[in-house]
Protein backbone atom coordinates (compact mmCIF):
# COMPACT_ATOMS: atom_id res chain seq x y z
CA UNK A 1 0.00 0.00 0.00
CA UNK A 2 1.45 3.33 -1.04
CA UNK A 3 0.62 6.89 -0.02
CA UNK A 4 -1.49 7.49 -3.12
CA UNK A 5 -4.19 4.92 -2.32
CA UNK A 6 -5.96 7.32 0.01
CA UNK A 7 -6.27 10.09 -2.59
CA UNK A 8 -9.70 10.31 -4.11
CA UNK A 9 -9.59 10.59 -7.86
CA UNK A 10 -11.98 13.14 -9.26
CA UNK A 11 -13.77 12.40 -12.48
CA UNK A 12 -14.32 15.60 -14.47
CA UNK A 13 -17.88 16.46 -15.33
CA UNK A 14 -18.88 16.96 -18.93
CA UNK A 15 -18.55 20.55 -20.09
CA UNK A 16 -22.27 20.89 -20.82
CA UNK A 17 -24.40 18.97 -18.36
CA UNK A 18 -28.14 19.34 -17.82
CA UNK A 19 -27.82 22.41 -15.59
CA UNK A 20 -25.80 24.25 -18.20
CA UNK A 21 -28.32 23.49 -20.93
CA UNK A 22 -31.19 24.61 -18.69
CA UNK A 23 -29.43 27.90 -17.96
CA UNK A 24 -28.77 28.51 -21.66
CA UNK A 25 -32.38 27.73 -22.62
CA UNK A 26 -33.61 29.95 -19.79
CA UNK A 27 -31.42 32.80 -20.99
CA UNK A 28 -32.75 32.41 -24.54
CA UNK A 29 -36.33 32.45 -23.25
CA UNK A 30 -35.61 35.66 -21.34
CA UNK A 31 -34.11 37.23 -24.47
CA UNK A 32 -37.21 36.22 -26.43
CA UNK A 33 -39.50 37.65 -23.76
CA UNK A 34 -37.66 40.99 -23.79
CA UNK A 35 -39.79 42.09 -26.73
CA UNK A 36 -43.03 41.68 -24.85
CA UNK A 37 -41.87 43.67 -21.81
CA UNK A 38 -41.82 47.40 -21.50
CA UNK A 39 -43.86 50.17 -23.02
CA UNK A 40 -43.68 49.05 -26.65
CA UNK A 41 -45.13 45.63 -27.35
CA UNK A 42 -44.18 43.84 -30.54
CA UNK A 43 -45.73 40.86 -32.28
CA UNK A 44 -43.96 37.51 -32.50
CA UNK A 45 -43.20 38.11 -36.17
CA UNK A 46 -41.58 41.46 -35.43
CA UNK A 47 -39.59 39.89 -32.61
CA UNK A 48 -38.20 37.10 -34.74
CA UNK A 49 -37.41 39.41 -37.62
CA UNK A 50 -35.57 41.82 -35.28
CA UNK A 51 -33.74 38.98 -33.55
CA UNK A 52 -32.54 37.21 -36.68
CA UNK A 53 -32.13 40.19 -39.02
CA UNK A 54 -29.68 41.98 -36.75
CA UNK A 55 -29.52 45.70 -36.06
CA UNK A 56 -31.54 47.85 -38.42
CA UNK A 57 -33.87 50.81 -38.76
CA UNK A 58 -37.24 49.37 -37.73
CA UNK A 59 -38.59 50.23 -34.30
CA UNK A 60 -38.44 46.61 -33.12
CA UNK A 61 -34.81 46.26 -34.17
CA UNK A 62 -33.76 49.52 -32.52
CA UNK A 63 -35.53 48.71 -29.28
CA UNK A 64 -34.16 45.15 -29.16
CA UNK A 65 -30.57 45.69 -30.27
CA UNK A 66 -29.95 49.15 -28.79
CA UNK A 67 -31.96 49.05 -25.55
CA UNK A 68 -33.08 45.66 -24.32
CA UNK A 69 -30.27 43.31 -25.35
CA UNK A 70 -27.45 45.47 -23.89
CA UNK A 71 -29.34 45.68 -20.60
CA UNK A 72 -29.80 41.91 -20.55
CA UNK A 73 -26.11 41.31 -21.26
CA UNK A 74 -25.07 43.79 -18.56
CA UNK A 75 -27.40 42.14 -16.04
CA UNK A 76 -26.03 38.70 -16.94
CA UNK A 77 -22.41 39.86 -16.56
CA UNK A 78 -23.10 41.59 -13.22
CA UNK A 79 -25.07 38.60 -11.93
CA UNK A 80 -22.28 36.23 -12.94
CA UNK A 81 -19.73 38.45 -11.23
CA UNK A 82 -21.76 38.59 -8.04
CA UNK A 83 -22.19 34.84 -8.13
CA UNK A 84 -18.45 34.30 -8.53
CA UNK A 85 -17.54 36.51 -5.58
CA UNK A 86 -20.28 35.00 -3.43
CA UNK A 87 -22.36 38.09 -2.82
N, C-alpha and C positions, 0 to 999 in steps of 0.2 A: 504494500500500500504506500503510495507516494503522497506528497503534499497537495497534489492537484485533484485528488479524488473528491475532496470536500467542496470544490468550487462548482457552483451551479452554472451550467452552460445556458445561455440565453439564446432562444431561437428568435431571430428577427421577424417582426410582423410584416405582412405584405404592405407595400407602399400605399395602396388604395384599398382599405377594408370597407366594411359596410358603413361605419360612422363617417368616413371621408366622403363616400358617395352621397349619403344623406345630407351632409352639410353642403355639398356642391349643388344638389338638386334644390335644397331649401334656398340657397342664395339665388339660383336662377328663377325660382318662383317669386322671390321678393323683387328681383329686377323686373319680372313681367308685371307684377302688381303695381310697380311704381307709376305706370301710366294711368291707373284708375284712382290714384290718390291725389289729393290737392284740389286746387280750384278748377283746373281745366281737365275735364274728363274726355278721354279719347276712346274710340271704338277699338275692337280687337284688330280689325284690319289696319287701322292707322298705327296701332302699336307695333304690329309685326312688320309693317312697311318701314317704320322709323327704326326699329331694332335691327333689321337686316339690311336696310339700304345705307346705313351709316349717316354721318352728319349731313345736313342739307338745309334747305330754306323753308320747308313746311313747318307749321307751328308745332306739330307733334315731334318732329325731329329736333327742333331747337330746344323744346322743353326737356326732352329725354336726354339728349347728348350734352347739352350745356348746363342744365340745372339738376336734374334728378340723378343721373348716373354718377357725376362727380361727388355728389353728397353721399350716395350709397358707398362708393369706393372709399371715401374718407372715413365714413363710419365703420366700414369693415377693417380698415387699417388701424384705426384707433382702438376698436374693440379687440383686435388681435394683439396689439401692443399691451393693452391692459390685462389681457389674459396671460400673456407671457410673463409680465412682472408680478402677477398674482394680486392685482388690485380688486 
